[in-house]
Amino acid sequence: MTDKLQKHSDTISARIGQHLHDEEWPRPEVMPIYQTSVFTFTDVDDVVEYYEQKPPGRYLYSRNGNPNVTAVERAIADLEGAPAASASASGMGAISSAIIAICKTGDHVLMAREIYGGTLVLLRGVLARYGVTLSLVDATDLAAVQSALTDHTALVIAESISNPLLSVTDIAGLAEVTHQAGAKLLIDNTFATPLSIQPLALGADLVVHSATKYFGGHSDVSGGVVCGSQELIEGVRSVVATVGANLSPFDAWLIARSIKTLSLRFRRQCDTALQLAQWLEAEQLVREVFYPGLEQHPHYSLAKASLNSLFGAIISIRLRDDLATVNRFMRALPSIPFAPSLASVVTTLSHPWTTSHRGFTEEERLAFGITPGLIRLSIGTEHVEDLKNELGIALTACLEVDN
């Protein structure tokens, strides 16, 4: 961590970017936007020193680094308890750069079968052309993971809280099995955030976030970040700079601004989500509720022990498995929009069958429990009773289909 006196996540978030002004006078309270593509040097000796020594606080070109990007990287690294972090222009930019930094032709990737569909498309549709092979496994079954590991497995990928059925991964157990096989473990911590869990402390080698989600939090910016050891992050950072997947200064500034309120937003969203999940359990038109904070959830004990009493702000529900019911539900919602993303201050819903997980085959989706009637709710900061009222109206509208 960069400041041993600032250990609590609330303080780290609120004071993001302050280190940039240690030598400035007067010092701005709010971090400026360093909206420049290039930085200047005094002479040839000055630029040679930059290349050979990489002094802190020096920059050459915003594709390689920028003060706003550094602020985001340092804050998220501190929140994750990581030595270093590398930011990029999107969550997919982050996970792509992490995989490319680790894998080479002939390597095998073992990935949780229940995972964001874009990661699957990356491995099946892009990296497969370069000789990286892929297998899917139930990452909550450590015996199955152990059996699926091969001599060529370089990387295991899973999510701390999975998308969209909200399974909870035993990260410590998965790390042990992975490392016994000589592979590295990458955990996507987007749904949980480091406020719930810090995967590196449990043995993960890399942690990935879509910063578009809770770090951004307002559906107005895209970004991604990878956290890990200094050595691994140097490899990731090299990929980001070489392929041009860098985060822009203004987008970094927007993310930094939002990180200041991360703790306030996420804790409120988790509290509301738990109340809503408990309420939805009692609704007869909801056939299943998926939320790790519910006692009936198959991984409740693990969630209670590992998620710091913050079970996330995503709830998935299963209605009747036909699109007519789903459409009626969505159309009847007074204000909650169908928006195929998540983590905004505004509550939204998404439909994994037709959006985030359409990259899986229909057979895979059905086998994994991702059916046409599954709806993913991203809970915002609205009052819980207003959300109950709106969802109740939509569920009542579905009654006409069920009858």
N, C-alpha and C positions, 0 to 999 in steps of 0.2 A: 504494500500500500504506500502511497506517496506521502502521506502525512500521518505519522503515528499518533498524533493528538486527535485526529478526526476519524473515529472508528465506526460510528453509527451511520447507517445508510441515510437517515434523514439529513444529517449534516453534510455528508458527501454530496448528496443531490443538490441541496440548497446552495452550496458554495462552489458549484461547478465553474471552472474557468478563472477563479481568483488567482491561480498561480501565474497566469499570463501577465499580471500587472505588478509583480513583486518589485520590479525595478523602475516602475513608471511613477511620475508625479506631475500633475494630480492623477490619482488612480480612479478610473471609472468604476462605478458600482456594477454596471451591466457590461458584459463582454462586448466589445465592438465586433462588427463583421469585417473580417479581413478579405474583402472582395477583390482579390488580385490573383492573376494567373501566374505571376512570376515575382521573384524577390531580387533585389539588387545586391551587388558586391562592390567592395572598394577597389580591388585590383585582382590580378591573377593569383597572388599569394593567398588572398582571402578565399577565393573559390576552391583552390587546392586544399586549404585547411578544411573547408566544408566537406569535400569528398573523402578526405583521408581520416578525419577525426570525428565527423558527424557531431559537432558540439550541440548540446541541448539548446533549444530555442532558436535554432538557425534553420532557414528554409530556402529552397532553390526554386521550386516549381510546384504549384498546388496539386498536380497529379501525384507528386511524391510526398506531400505533406503541407499542412496549413495550420495556423494557430487554432482556428475554430475546430478543425478535425481533431487536433491534439487534445483539446479540452474534452471532447466527447469520449475519445479513447481512454484518457486518464480516469475520467469519472466512472465509466462503465467497468474498466479494469479494477478500480478500487471497490466498486459495488460487488463485483464477482470474487474479490480476493485474489486477483490475478496479477502477475508481474507485468504483463503487457497486453495490449489490445490493438487490433487493426480495424479501422472503419472502412466501409465501402458504400456504394450508391444504393444498395437494396439488400434485403435479407438473402435473396438468391445470389447476389454478388458476394456476400459474406460466405455462404456455405460452398459456393463454387470455388472461391479462392482457397478455402480450407482444404477441400478435397484435392484440388490440383496440387497444392503444396505438399501433400502427403503421398498421393498415389502416382504410380507410373504404369507404363504398359505391362500387362501381365498380372497386375495386382487384383485382388478380390476385395470387394466391399460387401460387408454383411450389414443389412439395414433392417430396422424394425418395420414390420409390415404395415403397422398403423402409424403413418407419418404424412406430413404435408406432401400433396401430390406433385408440387413443383420439384422437390428433391428427387422424386422417382423419375420424372421426365428428364432431369439433368443427367442422371446416371444411365437410364435406358436409351435416351434419345441422343445424347451428345457424347458422354465419356465412353460409352460402349464402342463408338467408332474408333477410339484410340486404344482399345485393348484392355479397358478396365471392366471386369465382370462384376455382376451383382447377384446377390441372393437376398430373399426376404425371410424374416423369421419373427416369431412372437417374442419380442424383447423382454416380456414379463416372465418368460419361462427360461430360466438360466440353463437348465439341462438342454433345452432345444437350441439355445445359443451355442453352448459348448459343442454340441453335435454338428452344428452348421459351420463352425470355424474350420478353415483349411490352412495348409502350409503357406498358401499365397494370400491369406487375408491380411491386408494392411490396415484396414479401418473398419470400425463398427460404429454405426450411426443410430441414435435413438433420440427420443424427446423426453424431457423430464415429466411433463404432462402431455399426453399424446393428443394429436389432432386427427379425428374429431371426437373420439369416444372417451377421452380423458382418462386413459389408463395411466397409472403412476409407475414409473420405472425405479427399480431397485438399483440405483446408480453405483453404489459401493459394490454390490454383488456383480453387476455387469462389468465394472472396471476390473475386478479380480479375474474373472473368466477371460476377459479380453486380453489382459496383460500376460496371463499364463500362455496365451497363444502367440505372444510377440507382436500383437497388433495395438493400435491406438484407438481410444474411445473419444468420439465427438458427440456431445449432447446439445441438442437444440433446446434452449431454456426460455424460448419466447413466451410460452403460456404461463410459466411460473414466475419469471423475473428473479433476479437475485434476492429480492425481498423475501421470497418463499424458500428458495433453496440455492446453494452455491455448489454446482456439480464438481468444480475443480477440487474442493475440499474433500469430496467423496471419492476421488481417484480419476475423474475424467481428465483427458489430456487437453481437449479444446472445448470451449463453450461458444455456441453461436446464438445470436439474437437477430431477429428482424426488428431493427430499431424503428421501423415504420409503425410498429404496434405500440407497446406500452411506454417505451422511451419517448416516442413521438407523441402518441396519445390523443391527437386531435384530427387525424385523417387529413393532414395537410403537408406531409413530408414523407419521403422514402429514404431508407437507410438500413445498413446492416453492420454488425460488428462481430469479430472473432476475438475471444480472450484465451490466453494460455501462457506458457513459458516464453521467456524472451527469445529462445532459440526457435521455437515453432512459429511464433508470431513474426519473426524476421522473414521466415519463408513465406508466410501468408502475405505480409506487406509487400514483398517483392512481386508476387503474382498480381496483387491489386494494382500496383503502379505500372507494371509491364503491360497488362491488358487494358489499362485505363478504366478500371472499375471504381475509381476514387469517389469519395463523398465530396460534394461541392461545399464551399465555405458557407453559403447561405443556408443550405439544408442542414449543415452541421450546427449553425447558430440556432436554427429552429428546434433541432433535437435538444441542444443544450438548454434552451429556454424551457422546454417541456420537462426535462429531467428534474428541474427545480421542484416541480410539484408531483413527481412520480409517487412518492410515498403517500401523499394525501389522496391522490386519485386511486391508486391501486388498492390501498387498504379499504377505502370506501366501496370500491367496486366489488371486492371480495366479500365484504360484509353483506352487501345487497344480494350478491349472487347466492350466497348460502341461504338467505331468507327466501329468495325466489325458488330455489331448488326444493326446499322443504315444502313450500306451498304447491309447487307443481306435482310433487309426489302424491298429493291428495286429489288431484284433478283426474277424474275418471276417463277423460278423453285423451289423456297423455298415457301412452302405453308403456313407455320407459323413460326414466330420467337418468342422465349420466352426469354425475358431479362427485368428485372425490371427497367432498366434505359431508356426504350423506353416509350414514352408518351401513346402508345396504350396498354401498359401492364395494366391489370385490377387493379393492386395494385401500380401503378406508384405514386400516391399521397402519399401513406403511405411510399413507398420506398424513395421518395424525402425528406420526413420529418424525416425519422428515420435512413437512412443508410449513413449519413455523406458524401454524394456525392460520395460514393464508392459502386457501385451497384453490385460488384462481378465480377469474371473473368470467369464465366460459361455462355455459351449461348446454348440453345437447339433449334434445328430447326426440322421442320417436312417436309420430302420429301413425295413422293407418298408412300402409305402404302403397299409396297411389298418388300421382301428381295432382289429381283433382282436389284431394283433401289438402295437400300442401298449398296449392294455389289459393284455395278458399281461405285458408288460415292467413296467408300473407296479405291478401287483398282486404281482409277484414280488419287488419291492424290500423288503428287510427293514425299513429305517428311513427311507429318503429319501422325503419326502412330495411329492404332487402339489399344489403351491401356486402359483396363477397370479399370482405376483409374483417378486421376485428380490432378491439382495444381502444376505440374512441371513447371520449367522454359521453357520447351519445350511444344509447343501446341500439344495436343492429342485429340482424339475423342473416344467416347464410344457409346454403343448401349444398352440402358436400357432394351429393350424387351428381349434380350438374355443374359444379364450379371447382372447388379446390381439389377434388379427388377424381375428376374425370379422366386423368391420365392413367389410372388403374383400369384394367379390364373389368367388364361387368361381373364376370365370375369372381374376380378378386374382391371387388367391393362387397358383393353379397357374402362371400366367405368370411370377410373381416367384420361384418356387421354394419357396413355402410350401405343402407338401403334407401329407396326413394322417399320413405317417410321420415328420414332423419333430418332434423333442423338444428343448426348450431346457433345459439344465442350468445352474443357478446354484450355483457352487461356494462352499462355506463354509470354515470353519477346521478341519474335522476332519482326522485323519491321512490322507494320501493312500492308504496301503495299505488302510485300512478302506473307503474309497470304491471302490477297485478291486475289492475283494472283493464289495461289495454290487452294484455294477454288473455284475460277472461273473455273479453268481447270476441277475440279471434277464435278461441276454443269453442265458444257457443255457436259461432258460424259454422264450425266443422260438424256440429251435431246434425245439421241438415243432410250432410253427406253420409255420415254413419248410420242415420236412420233411413 
